[in-house]
């Protein structure tokens, strides 16, 4: 099992005498939804899709029990490892080392994290959308006619069940995050939607509904009884 394998690695580090000075990072590569928001799969900005657990250990560098509360992302992993190794981050590399945060130091850090997903022909059920996630609020805007933009207070509503986008009390928060998102996209040259070549399975077939909760039907042209 995964637990046994991790234990074997840690035991080997101890046998080699390098346990305390070895940085071990344990994390998931992405979340996954099993019915949350009526969805399966990943690719979306909801917490169950985009947030992952991460644990770090290196007794010589990090005090046990430390919790980093800032908004950290996977683009920060490589710079963090490089700093732990005494290496400088290349100028072209995105992300920042959060090793100082893990060591209890206060450093300038981002307030929000930008999430971008462009529609793919191979996964047509997920629309192009952009999200700005902070420590308390998350704003999601969809590039399409059938989707409603969303604003969540992820501290009060961690399961993101109450959309505040049309709540007058949060109108200023919505506008502020909307403006900041589009400003960030413009700075990054991301206001043009790319056209990507199809890749992998291109027929986009879906299994015919069998049992379980009923949902809107897929168009008949893409329904198959069995997938090839």
URVENDA-V946068 format. One record per residue. RES is the residue in one small letter. SS is DSSP state (H for helix, E for strand, L for the rest). Layout:
# URVENDA-V946068
res->RES ss->SS
res->RES ss->SS
This chain:
# URVENDA-V946068
res->x ss->L
res->x ss->H
res->x ss->H
res->x ss->H
res->x ss->H
res->x ss->H
res->x ss->H
res->x ss->H
res->x ss->H
res->x ss->H
res->x ss->H
res->x ss->H
res->x ss->H
res->x ss->H
res->x ss->H
res->x ss->H
res->x ss->L
res->x ss->L
res->x ss->L
res->x ss->L
res->x ss->L
res->x ss->L
res->x ss->L
res->x ss->E
res->x ss->E
res->x ss->E
res->x ss->E
res->x ss->L
res->x ss->L
res->x ss->L
res->x ss->L
res->x ss->L
res->x ss->E
res->x ss->E
res->x ss->L
res->x ss->H
res->x ss->H
res->x ss->H
res->x ss->L
res->x ss->E
res->x ss->E
res->x ss->L
res->x ss->L
res->x ss->L
res->x ss->L
res->x ss->L
res->x ss->H
res->x ss->H
res->x ss->H
res->x ss->H
res->x ss->L
res->x ss->L
res->x ss->L
res->x ss->E
res->x ss->E
res->x ss->E
res->x ss->E
res->x ss->L
res->x ss->L
res->x ss->L
res->x ss->L
res->x ss->L
res->x ss->L
res->x ss->L
res->x ss->L
res->x ss->L
res->x ss->L
res->x ss->L
res->x ss->L
res->x ss->L
res->x ss->L
res->x ss->L
res->x ss->L
res->x ss->L
res->x ss->H
res->x ss->H
res->x ss->H
res->x ss->H
res->x ss->H
res->x ss->H
res->x ss->H
res->x ss->H
res->x ss->H
res->x ss->H
res->x ss->L
res->x ss->L
res->x ss->L
res->x ss->L
res->x ss->L
res->x ss->L
res->x ss->L
res->x ss->L
res->x ss->L
res->x ss->L
res->x ss->L
res->x ss->L
res->x ss->L
res->x ss->L
res->x ss->H
res->x ss->H
res->x ss->H
res->x ss->H
res->x ss->L
res->x ss->L
res->x ss->L
res->x ss->L
res->x ss->L
res->x ss->L
res->x ss->L
res->x ss->L
res->x ss->L
res->x ss->L
res->x ss->E
res->x ss->E
res->x ss->E
res->x ss->E
res->x ss->E
res->x ss->L
res->x ss->L
res->x ss->E
res->x ss->L
res->x ss->L
res->x ss->E
res->x ss->L
res->x ss->L
res->x ss->L
res->x ss->L
res->x ss->L
res->x ss->E
res->x ss->E
res->x ss->E
res->x ss->E
res->x ss->E
res->x ss->L
res->x ss->L
res->x ss->L
res->x ss->E
res->x ss->E
res->x ss->E
res->x ss->E
res->x ss->E
res->x ss->E
res->x ss->L
res->x ss->L
res->x ss->L
res->x ss->L
res->x ss->L
res->x ss->L
res->x ss->L
res->x ss->E
res->x ss->E
res->x ss->E
res->x ss->E
res->x ss->L
res->x ss->L
res->x ss->L
res->x ss->L
res->x ss->L
res->x ss->L
res->x ss->L
res->x ss->L
res->x ss->L
res->x ss->L
res->x ss->L
res->x ss->L
res->x ss->L
res->x ss->L
res->x ss->H
res->x ss->H
res->x ss->H
res->x ss->H
res->x ss->H
res->x ss->H
res->x ss->H
res->x ss->H
res->x ss->H
res->x ss->H
res->x ss->H
res->x ss->H
res->x ss->H
res->x ss->H
res->x ss->H
res->x ss->H
res->x ss->H
res->x ss->H
res->x ss->H
res->x ss->H
res->x ss->L
res->x ss->L
res->x ss->L
res->x ss->L
res->x ss->L
res->x ss->L
res->x ss->L
res->x ss->L
res->x ss->L
res->x ss->L
res->x ss->L
res->x ss->L
res->x ss->L
res->x ss->L
res->x ss->L
res->x ss->L
res->x ss->L
res->x ss->L
res->x ss->E
res->x ss->E
res->x ss->L
res->x ss->L
res->x ss->L
res->x ss->L
res->x ss->L
res->x ss->L
res->x ss->L
res->x ss->L
res->x ss->L
res->x ss->L
res->x ss->L
res->x ss->L
res->x ss->H
res->x ss->H
res->x ss->H
res->x ss->E
res->x ss->E
res->x ss->L
res->x ss->L
res->x ss->L
res->x ss->L
